[in-house]
């Protein structure tokens, strides 16, 4: 026969275990949100750099208005996506990356531009930002993976369902979009 003290001990142990699972879920969710914030910071830095890059290229390639408009429109779309989630942000950033590739392909046709120190500095800053975005993306996806595993795994899934924890989206490239980005843009004069 189970004594009252054993029963109370089991209830306390179960309560502590549930609290531990809950705190683990809170920790994973908070880390994922923090990681997303890191991505947003890097994307904002990228978005702020692009107008300077476009203006520098405009000084050399004044008749390439269509390319400039594509870059500006893609940048504005990426900025407007804001808090729409990882999938929408990834799609907007893929479009922006494609437009930037066209801008850099255009720059190849202007030797004076390629030698311009301001352009080279902006290009180096953008490359550095792209590296930071990739690192932030890997960190975010790792944090989301850990949260999603905990939300799906037994018995933590019972606590997650009870307290409204849900899976988060990964920040990843769509296969079709990734294939488009790998293609070299066609520049015609």
Secondary structure, DSSP 8 states (H G I E B T S, - for coil): ---HHHHHHHHHHHHHHHHHHHHHHHHHHHHHHHHHHHHHHHHHHHHHHHHHHHHHHHTT-TT-HHHHHHHHHHHHHHHHHTTS-HHHHHHHHHHHHHHHHHHHHHHTT-HHHHH-HHHHHHHHHHHHHHHHHHHHHHHHHHHHHHHHHHHHSTTHHHHHHHTT----------HHHHHHHHS------
